[in-house]
Amino acid sequence: MPKTTAGLTGLLIGAALYVAWYFYYVAHYAVDIPYLDDYDAILEYLLAFREDTPWEKLRSILLPHNEHIISMTRMVSWINYGLTGHLNIFALLLWGNALLLVPLAVLYATFVPTERYPAPYFLLVILVFLNPQYSVTALWAMALWSNIWVFVPVTLSILLVTRPKQWYWSIPFAVVATFANGNGLMIWPIGFLLLFFERRPFLQWAIWAGAGIFTCGSYFYLMRQQPSEGLFLLTNLPLLPFNVLAFLGSYGALLGGKAGQIIAVIVGTGVATMTLITTKNYLKTRQRTDLVLLALVAFVALTALAVGLFRAEKGMSIIIGGRYRQYSSLAVAVSLLMAFRHLPFHLPRWGRVSVWGVVGLVTVLSFYRDIGLRKTTEWRTIVDYHNRLHNRLDLLATTPNPRYGADVVEAKQTGLYTVTAPYDLLTQLNSATRTDLASQAVAERFEEKKLDGVTCGNYWLIEEPQLQFPSRDNEAIYLVLSKDNQHIIFPTASKRNGLSAMLKQRSYFRKGLEAEVYDCLQSFDAYEINWLKVGQKPVLYTTHRTISQFHIRFKQ
């Protein structure tokens, strides 16, 4: 078998196996319940317009959501509802993750196997781009169909604008990108620069500029509203270069705190370095593939600049947060392709092994590091739906909202959305076997004023050393506050073990559970604290005690 054929076969087998695993991972952790903005952007939106005329439904697709227009989120929600007669969040998650295959195909179009870097090296790009650490977006329907969907029209528009005979097809994709997510606007200056470097006729510049002005003008007309208070915080401008680098390199931020931020800046510097090397080579050779790669990095960099200006008031932790890391993965994947094309030296065997080892290690550690995050996010999603439906209570708000939960009540009554049996906590609670727990719980009080002024920062941290993080995937443990027939439920969490303790105890998590009981809207002093373990046979661990009857630990 020729060497090139063997390399392509190896790439196809490796890519098929990893992509299949990635979608198994998504299907395994996906929850068929709205999460955060899904309630406003999808569920409440469908309820508001489902009885309207087709024309009104079409117009509603361009309605702003917060600081974005999320037309594809709206459109795919209608398609999902129209095909099934109800809202299926699980299907939206699977369809949304399939979007990633389109920009991945565009990346492959820029990859030319060489003797130095044969076909299997593209598997590194796949491992970087389809990474399990992006569960924050991969398992959130609205984020997928806005933050991730925008990759599709942007990458296709960039690819097409560099092709002289097909460039005009890039304009419709640029228009779609504009109304997909706020950063879709970035495609217009990028496309103009691509036409400039390609030395295209003036007519093409004029057509692109005219289409861009009309589209962006329409976007801002639809978004006409007073800007949010504190939109630009000038005190963060000195840190803007570091924030941009951290955004580009957040793929490598596997550690928390300052260590993770430093790693992100280092990786981002590597991306910037490869971008400069590629720019230098492009100015010499004028190869269009280099221009495509540079444009993709420019899109991520402009997004990083916008996030650094709009979101940096929360510090670098939000810059390298999970919802933006998919952009970093695109930048790192592109920088790998740049390295395959332009590294001026041949890596020795140990160097090539090291590259594979680092990417493989990041992938494995990303999966295991986020196990707790994925499970607690799943539990929070389930709990949030329960409290909306049965208690009409927003536990994280500072002011009452009488309309809170009205959407899920109406959705259940009309059949638009109903939670499936495994996620019905009230049924699990009513059928649970009751067991007395000799509780040794400790309660600690925290009070904090959040920067946004609307998110609750006052809570009790309840720690119960007698319980442990469930070892089975189909199990979960929740803290239940009960009074009469009202049951307010909170998700639980557990701290990770250190490596040595992990090996000795054969457990990823430390023994003991904790839960944060937010009480800005009402006091829970008279509520009895219990713990609900769900699975094949639900169990309710009863304490017969309230928070004030636990040992209170005061902050030093």
C-alpha positions, 0 to 999 in steps of 0.5 A: 500500500502506498505511503499516502494511501496508508496515511489517509486510511489511518486518518479516516479510521482515527477521525471516525473513531474519535468523532463517534466517541465525541457524539456518544459523549454529547448524547450521554451528558445531554439533558432534555431540559432547557438551560439558562437562556434556553427558557427566554430564547427558545421556550418562552419565544415559541409560546409567544409566537406559536399562534401567530401568522407565518409572516409574524413568525418570520419577523420574530426570527430577527428579534434581539435577545439581550445583546445579540440577534440569534436568528438561527436559534429561533429558526431551528426551534421552529423547525424542531417544534414543527417536526415533532409538535413539541420542543426537544432540547436533546435533538437541538443539542445533537444537531448543534454539535453536528455543526462543528463538522462544517468548519472542521471540513473547511480546516481540512480543505486547508490541509495539504499532507506532506512527507514531513506532516502526513495525513494522520497529523490532521487528527491533531486538529480534530482532537483540538477542535472537538474537545470535551472541555467545551461542555458549557456550550456543547450541552447548551442549546442556545449557545450552540445555535448562536456561538457555535453556529456562527462558525459555519457561515463565517468559515464558509464565507472566508473560504468562498471570498478567497475564490475569485470565481465563487466569491459572490457566494460569500455575501449570503453567508456573511449576511447569515453570520451577521444575524447569527450572533453578535460577533458575526459582524466581524466577517465584514471587515475581514472580507474587505481585507481579504479582497484587498490582499487578493487585489480584486477589482474595485467593483468587488470591493464596492459590492462587498462594502455596500452589502456590509453597510446595508446588513450592518445598518439593518442589524443595528436598526433592529438592535436599537436600544439604550446601551447597557450601563458600564458597556465599556470599562476603561479601567480594564484597557491596560489588560486588554492585550493579555485578555486577548492572548488569554482568549486565544489560548484558553484551550490550554487553561486546564488549571484554575486560578492564576496558573490557568490564566498564565497558561492561557496567555502562553498558549495565546502567545504561541498562536500569535507567533504562528500568525506572524510567521504565516503573515510573513510567508503570505506576503512573500508567496501570496498563497490563498490557503495562508490567507484563509488561515489568517482570516480565521485567526482574525475572526477569533482575535476580533471576537477576543477583542470584543469580549475583552472590552465588554466582559472584562469587568469580571476579570480574566476568569470570564475571558477564559471561561467555558463558553468561549473556549471553542473559539480558542480551539479554532485558533489553536487548530488553525495555528497547528495547520500554520505550523504544518505549513511553515515551521522552518525545521523538521521536528525530531522523533521525540518532538513529534511524539511530544506534540501528540502526547501534549494534545492527547494529554490535554484531551484526556485531562479535559474530559476528566477535569470536567466530570464534576462540572458536567454532572453538577450542571446537569443537576442544576438544569434539572433542579431549575426546571423543578423550582420553576414549575412547582415553586415559581421561585428564581433562587438566584434573583434579588427581586421577586418576579411574579411571571417566573416559571409561567413559561414552563407551566404554560408549556406543560399545559399546552404540550409544547414541552413536558419533562421526561420521567427520569428528570421529574424530581417531584415523582422521584421525591414522592416515591423515595424510600425514607431513611434517617441520616445521622447528619454531621452537616456544617453550615457556613454563611456567605454574603456578597454583592454581585457586580450585576446587581441582580444576581443573588450573592447571599447563601448558606453553604451546607456541607454533609460529610456523611454522603458522597458524590454518586459513583454511577452515571444514572445517580444524583444527589440533591439537597431538599428543603421541605416545609408542608407540601413545598419542596425546594431543591438545590444541586450538590457538588463535591471537591476533587481529590488530590492525585495521591488521595485519588489513587488511595481511595480509588475515588475522583471526588472527596467524601462529603457533599456540599450545596449552596442554599441561596436565600435572597428572596425568602428565608429558609430557616423553618425548612427541614433539610433532607437529601434526595438520591435518585437512580433506579430506587430513589432514597430520601435521607431525612435529618429532621433538622433545619439550618439553624440546628446544624453546626454553624461555622463562622468565617474567620 
